[in-house]
Each structure stands twice: as structure tokens, then as C-alpha cells.
Amino acid sequence: MRSLLYICILFSAVSCGRNLPDLRPGDLLFQAGKTSEMTGAITAATGKARQLNYSHVGIAVPAGGADSVLEATSDGGVRMTALADFLARAQRIEGRPAVVAMRLRDTTGVTAAVARAATFLGQPYDYSFRPDNGQLYCSELVWESYLAPDGSRLFPARPMNFRAADGTMPQFWVDLFAKLGEEIPEGIPGTNPNDMAHDPQLKEIARYY
């Protein structure tokens, strides 16, 4: 009994006794990240009222029980992360990770998408949020990797918005782009986890909370 209690505590992030998702390679894991200046600025610009607002997305790469996530992060660029570490970075809903697993309704090109995503390992994080600059942010990694049969991007890019709902520009973006010596890329085509999570091509398969 004591050993079982220990295991429950150790794995509380995914809730002892709870059915975990049967992940397949290429499933997308949408995460509501813990509060930070960056996640706050992202959700201020892309979040919606009365719904879980995602600030990050990664690509599931399950292999022999040692599940991993291929992701682009601000502290490591494009890298492979243990699923447990990915879940640990999420906000908590009743003690569980605020992460939702989604799968393409048509999985025809998913294997090729995962292979394509792996070729980006080691690329730096795209603080500029601009396309085709040799750097990638989280949803940009997905956007670059998942292609339609004709070679076009599977997920649409839309004019980016960096402003909060009240029209103000979060100070985080002002300071970041001033440091980069660049204009804020307001209106330049791009992607974000919130929009991507609501794409009709995806279906929710499980929640970790």
C-alpha cells in the first residue's frame, strides 16, 4: 500500500489511476504554459475568453514506452524533450497538467511530417517570429513540418497579432523587439498554438487534466 501511495504521488502530474492517452507519432500536444512574461504576452494576444488558452505546442514522438516531445522552446531551440518534462511545465488544473492531445483526422502524411520535423533539431528559437529565417518557434515548427499532398503547408498562416484584447502592446514585446533591433512583426503571416488547436483538421483525443 505504501509503495502504491508513493507511485501515486510521484506521478500526480498525470493522475494515478487515470487513463493516459495512447499517443501516436505526430499527435500534437497543446499546452497552457505556466505563467511567465512570454506566455502571458502570447495568451494576451491570442487567447479567447472562457476557454483554455494554449501558449505552446509540441509533436508527440512515442517510442517503446519512453514518450518524447519534439518541440521548439525559448530556452533550447528545437529539441527532443521527455513527455514527463513537457507535462511538468504546464499549468495545473486540479493538480493535473493543462495539456490536450490532438490528432489529424487524416493521418496520411503524419509519418513524413515527424521525419521532417526531426530535421530541424538543433535550430535556434525564433524570437523574431518571422518565416524563413533559419529559426523556429513552437507552432512554426509544426507549420513547417506538416504538409498537404501538393506540398503546401497543412495549417494556414494568418496575419499575426501581438496586441492584447484592449489594443495595447504588452511591454514584453516592446522590450524584446527593441533588443533585437527589429520592428514588431504585427500583421506578418504566422501561426500560434491557440489558432492551430481549433483547426477543423484536428480532433481532440485526450486530456491530461
Contacts in CASP RR format, 6 or more apart in sequence:
PFRMAT RR
TARGET T0000
AUTHOR 0000-0000-0000
METHOD contacts of the structure
MODEL  1
MRSLLYICILFSAVSCGRNLPDLRPGDLLFQAGKTSEMTGAITAATGKAR
QLNYSHVGIAVPAGGADSVLEATSDGGVRMTALADFLARAQRIEGRPAVV
AMRLRDTTGVTAAVARAATFLGQPYDYSFRPDNGQLYCSELVWESYLAPD
GSRLFPARPMNFRAADGTMPQFWVDLFAKLGEEIPEGIPGTNPNDMAHDP
QLKEIARYY
7 16 0 8 1.000
8 16 0 8 1.000
8 17 0 8 1.000
12 95 0 8 1.000
12 96 0 8 1.000
13 84 0 8 1.000
13 87 0 8 1.000
13 88 0 8 1.000
13 95 0 8 1.000
13 96 0 8 1.000
13 97 0 8 1.000
13 208 0 8 1.000
14 20 0 8 1.000
14 87 0 8 1.000
14 96 0 8 1.000
14 97 0 8 1.000
14 208 0 8 1.000
15 95 0 8 1.000
15 96 0 8 1.000
15 208 0 8 1.000
18 96 0 8 1.000
19 206 0 8 1.000
20 206 0 8 1.000
20 208 0 8 1.000
21 27 0 8 1.000
21 101 0 8 1.000
21 205 0 8 1.000
21 206 0 8 1.000
21 208 0 8 1.000
22 206 0 8 1.000
23 60 0 8 1.000
23 62 0 8 1.000
23 67 0 8 1.000
23 83 0 8 1.000
23 101 0 8 1.000
24 60 0 8 1.000
24 62 0 8 1.000
24 103 0 8 1.000
24 107 0 8 1.000
24 110 0 8 1.000
25 60 0 8 1.000
25 61 0 8 1.000
25 62 0 8 1.000
25 110 0 8 1.000
25 111 0 8 1.000
25 114 0 8 1.000
26 59 0 8 1.000
26 60 0 8 1.000
26 61 0 8 1.000
26 103 0 8 1.000
26 104 0 8 1.000
26 110 0 8 1.000
26 113 0 8 1.000
26 114 0 8 1.000
27 59 0 8 1.000
27 60 0 8 1.000
27 101 0 8 1.000
27 102 0 8 1.000
27 103 0 8 1.000
27 205 0 8 1.000
28 57 0 8 1.000
28 58 0 8 1.000
28 59 0 8 1.000
28 60 0 8 1.000
28 101 0 8 1.000
28 102 0 8 1.000
28 103 0 8 1.000
28 142 0 8 1.000
28 196 0 8 1.000
28 197 0 8 1.000
28 202 0 8 1.000
29 57 0 8 1.000
29 58 0 8 1.000
29 59 0 8 1.000
29 60 0 8 1.000
29 69 0 8 1.000
29 86 0 8 1.000
29 99 0 8 1.000
29 100 0 8 1.000
29 101 0 8 1.000
29 102 0 8 1.000
30 54 0 8 1.000
30 56 0 8 1.000
30 57 0 8 1.000
30 58 0 8 1.000
30 99 0 8 1.000
30 100 0 8 1.000
30 101 0 8 1.000
30 102 0 8 1.000
30 193 0 8 1.000
30 196 0 8 1.000
30 197 0 8 1.000
31 54 0 8 1.000
31 55 0 8 1.000
31 56 0 8 1.000
31 57 0 8 1.000
31 58 0 8 1.000
31 86 0 8 1.000
31 89 0 8 1.000
31 90 0 8 1.000
31 97 0 8 1.000
31 98 0 8 1.000
31 99 0 8 1.000
31 193 0 8 1.000
32 43 0 8 1.000
32 52 0 8 1.000
32 53 0 8 1.000
32 54 0 8 1.000
32 55 0 8 1.000
32 90 0 8 1.000
32 91 0 8 1.000
32 98 0 8 1.000
32 99 0 8 1.000
33 39 0 8 1.000
33 54 0 8 1.000
33 55 0 8 1.000
33 56 0 8 1.000
33 89 0 8 1.000
33 90 0 8 1.000
33 91 0 8 1.000
33 98 0 8 1.000
34 89 0 8 1.000
34 90 0 8 1.000
34 91 0 8 1.000
35 91 0 8 1.000
37 172 0 8 1.000
38 55 0 8 1.000
38 74 0 8 1.000
38 172 0 8 1.000
39 55 0 8 1.000
39 56 0 8 1.000
40 55 0 8 1.000
40 170 0 8 1.000
40 172 0 8 1.000
41 162 0 8 1.000
41 170 0 8 1.000
41 172 0 8 1.000
41 173 0 8 1.000
42 55 0 8 1.000
42 192 0 8 1.000
42 193 0 8 1.000
43 53 0 8 1.000
43 55 0 8 1.000
43 194 0 8 1.000
44 164 0 8 1.000
44 165 0 8 1.000
44 170 0 8 1.000
45 161 0 8 1.000
45 162 0 8 1.000
45 163 0 8 1.000
45 164 0 8 1.000
45 170 0 8 1.000
45 192 0 8 1.000
46 53 0 8 1.000
46 161 0 8 1.000
46 192 0 8 1.000
46 193 0 8 1.000
46 194 0 8 1.000
46 195 0 8 1.000
47 53 0 8 1.000
47 194 0 8 1.000
48 194 0 8 1.000
52 98 0 8 1.000
52 100 0 8 1.000
53 194 0 8 1.000
54 100 0 8 1.000
54 193 0 8 1.000
54 194 0 8 1.000
54 197 0 8 1.000
55 193 0 8 1.000
56 71 0 8 1.000
56 73 0 8 1.000
56 89 0 8 1.000
56 138 0 8 1.000
56 193 0 8 1.000
57 71 0 8 1.000
57 138 0 8 1.000
57 139 0 8 1.000
57 142 0 8 1.000
57 193 0 8 1.000
57 196 0 8 1.000
57 197 0 8 1.000
58 69 0 8 1.000
58 70 0 8 1.000
58 71 0 8 1.000
58 86 0 8 1.000
58 138 0 8 1.000
58 141 0 8 1.000
58 142 0 8 1.000
59 69 0 8 1.000
59 70 0 8 1.000
59 71 0 8 1.000
59 113 0 8 1.000
59 114 0 8 1.000
59 117 0 8 1.000
59 141 0 8 1.000
59 142 0 8 1.000
59 145 0 8 1.000
60 67 0 8 1.000
60 68 0 8 1.000
60 69 0 8 1.000
60 83 0 8 1.000
60 101 0 8 1.000
61 67 0 8 1.000
61 68 0 8 1.000
61 69 0 8 1.000
61 70 0 8 1.000
61 80 0 8 1.000
61 114 0 8 1.000
62 68 0 8 1.000
62 83 0 8 1.000
66 82 0 8 1.000
67 82 0 8 1.000
67 83 0 8 1.000
68 80 0 8 1.000
68 81 0 8 1.000
68 82 0 8 1.000
68 83 0 8 1.000
69 80 0 8 1.000
69 81 0 8 1.000
69 82 0 8 1.000
69 83 0 8 1.000
69 86 0 8 1.000
70 78 0 8 1.000
70 79 0 8 1.000
70 80 0 8 1.000
70 81 0 8 1.000
70 114 0 8 1.000
70 117 0 8 1.000
70 118 0 8 1.000
70 121 0 8 1.000
70 141 0 8 1.000
71 78 0 8 1.000
71 79 0 8 1.000
71 81 0 8 1.000
71 86 0 8 1.000
71 138 0 8 1.000
71 141 0 8 1.000
72 78 0 8 1.000
72 79 0 8 1.000
72 120 0 8 1.000
72 123 0 8 1.000
72 125 0 8 1.000
72 126 0 8 1.000
72 136 0 8 1.000
72 137 0 8 1.000
72 138 0 8 1.000
72 140 0 8 1.000
72 141 0 8 1.000
73 79 0 8 1.000
73 81 0 8 1.000
73 125 0 8 1.000
73 138 0 8 1.000
74 125 0 8 1.000
74 127 0 8 1.000
75 125 0 8 1.000
76 124 0 8 1.000
76 125 0 8 1.000
77 122 0 8 1.000
77 123 0 8 1.000
77 124 0 8 1.000
77 125 0 8 1.000
77 136 0 8 1.000
78 120 0 8 1.000
78 121 0 8 1.000
78 122 0 8 1.000
78 123 0 8 1.000
78 124 0 8 1.000
78 125 0 8 1.000
78 136 0 8 1.000
78 141 0 8 1.000
79 121 0 8 1.000
79 122 0 8 1.000
80 121 0 8 1.000
86 99 0 8 1.000
87 97 0 8 1.000
87 99 0 8 1.000
87 208 0 8 1.000
88 97 0 8 1.000
90 97 0 8 1.000
90 98 0 8 1.000
90 99 0 8 1.000
90 208 0 8 1.000
91 97 0 8 1.000
91 98 0 8 1.000
92 98 0 8 1.000
92 209 0 8 1.000
93 209 0 8 1.000
94 209 0 8 1.000
95 209 0 8 1.000
96 208 0 8 1.000
96 209 0 8 1.000
97 208 0 8 1.000
97 209 0 8 1.000
98 208 0 8 1.000
98 209 0 8 1.000
99 207 0 8 1.000
99 208 0 8 1.000
99 209 0 8 1.000
100 197 0 8 1.000
100 204 0 8 1.000
100 206 0 8 1.000
100 207 0 8 1.000
100 208 0 8 1.000
101 204 0 8 1.000
101 205 0 8 1.000
101 206 0 8 1.000
101 207 0 8 1.000
101 208 0 8 1.000
102 197 0 8 1.000
102 202 0 8 1.000
102 203 0 8 1.000
102 204 0 8 1.000
102 205 0 8 1.000
103 202 0 8 1.000
103 203 0 8 1.000
103 205 0 8 1.000
104 110 0 8 1.000
104 146 0 8 1.000
104 154 0 8 1.000
104 201 0 8 1.000
104 202 0 8 1.000
104 203 0 8 1.000
105 201 0 8 1.000
105 202 0 8 1.000
105 203 0 8 1.000
106 201 0 8 1.000
108 149 0 8 1.000
109 146 0 8 1.000
109 147 0 8 1.000
110 146 0 8 1.000
112 147 0 8 1.000
113 145 0 8 1.000
113 146 0 8 1.000
113 147 0 8 1.000
113 154 0 8 1.000
114 145 0 8 1.000
116 144 0 8 1.000
116 145 0 8 1.000
116 147 0 8 1.000
117 141 0 8 1.000
117 142 0 8 1.000
117 144 0 8 1.000
117 145 0 8 1.000
120 136 0 8 1.000
120 141 0 8 1.000
120 144 0 8 1.000
120 145 0 8 1.000
123 134 0 8 1.000
123 135 0 8 1.000
123 136 0 8 1.000
124 134 0 8 1.000
124 135 0 8 1.000
124 136 0 8 1.000
125 135 0 8 1.000
125 136 0 8 1.000
125 137 0 8 1.000
126 133 0 8 1.000
126 134 0 8 1.000
126 135 0 8 1.000
126 136 0 8 1.000
126 137 0 8 1.000
126 140 0 8 1.000
127 135 0 8 1.000
127 137 0 8 1.000
127 176 0 8 1.000
127 180 0 8 1.000
128 135 0 8 1.000
128 180 0 8 1.000
128 182 0 8 1.000
128 185 0 8 1.000
129 137 0 8 1.000
129 140 0 8 1.000
129 160 0 8 1.000
129 185 0 8 1.000
129 188 0 8 1.000
129 190 0 8 1.000
130 185 0 8 1.000
130 188 0 8 1.000
131 140 0 8 1.000
131 157 0 8 1.000
131 188 0 8 1.000
131 189 0 8 1.000
131 190 0 8 1.000
136 144 0 8 1.000
138 193 0 8 1.000
139 155 0 8 1.000
139 190 0 8 1.000
139 191 0 8 1.000
139 192 0 8 1.000
139 193 0 8 1.000
139 196 0 8 1.000
140 190 0 8 1.000
140 191 0 8 1.000
142 155 0 8 1.000
142 191 0 8 1.000
142 196 0 8 1.000
143 153 0 8 1.000
143 155 0 8 1.000
143 157 0 8 1.000
143 190 0 8 1.000
143 191 0 8 1.000
143 196 0 8 1.000
144 153 0 8 1.000
146 153 0 8 1.000
146 154 0 8 1.000
146 155 0 8 1.000
147 153 0 8 1.000
147 154 0 8 1.000
148 154 0 8 1.000
154 201 0 8 1.000
155 191 0 8 1.000
155 196 0 8 1.000
155 199 0 8 1.000
155 201 0 8 1.000
156 191 0 8 1.000
156 199 0 8 1.000
157 189 0 8 1.000
157 190 0 8 1.000
157 191 0 8 1.000
158 189 0 8 1.000
158 190 0 8 1.000
158 191 0 8 1.000
158 195 0 8 1.000
159 187 0 8 1.000
159 188 0 8 1.000
159 189 0 8 1.000
159 190 0 8 1.000
160 185 0 8 1.000
160 186 0 8 1.000
160 187 0 8 1.000
160 188 0 8 1.000
160 189 0 8 1.000
160 190 0 8 1.000
160 192 0 8 1.000
161 186 0 8 1.000
161 187 0 8 1.000
162 169 0 8 1.000
162 170 0 8 1.000
162 173 0 8 1.000
162 184 0 8 1.000
162 185 0 8 1.000
162 186 0 8 1.000
163 169 0 8 1.000
163 170 0 8 1.000
163 186 0 8 1.000
164 170 0 8 1.000
169 184 0 8 1.000
173 184 0 8 1.000
174 184 0 8 1.000
177 183 0 8 1.000
177 184 0 8 1.000
196 202 0 8 1.000
END
